[in-house]
Amino acid sequence: MTGAGWRGAVALLTAVAALAAVNFSIAAKERLLAHGRIVYLELAPVDPRSLMQGDYMQLNYRIAEEIARVMPESGPESGPESGPEPAPGGGRVVVTLDPRSVASFARLEPTAGGRPALADNEAYLRYRVRAGRLKFASDAFFFQEGTAAAYASARYGRYRVADDGELLLTSLHDENLVQLPAETQ
């Protein structure tokens, strides 16, 4: 095989590998949408904005504020008595679910010493830390241009959550957990 032939074969194999990886990722997200546990996260004050491609709502979560208050600061004063050290750049927290599947912060996941079993009403949530802020899955919800008013009463984000804490935002809901936008008759 010539040099050009090898380059072509390598390019083809690279393209096939990239497409396989993308398809694997899509299939995993589809499984999560179909079978993930439903968890609602309460929204902190939200910020509707307009972009050239449409409207979106910046999402903040009350639970992130609670977690940030108990996370140890990095520095000489932080030690074992301040609780589990968060993983650099992100990690997982344990939440407790009420009968409506609304999550409340329970504890940080320990980074050492093994993982204790979760109770039936508990779940893991993956978080990441970006620019000093705690974020879950998506921090924005996009909707059709001109429909921002329909989402003004949003109080909860509905997620599908995998056993490992991976989250997918599926919809926004009002204080009674009714999906928005509300159907009009």
Disulfide bonds with the S-S distance in Angstrom:
none
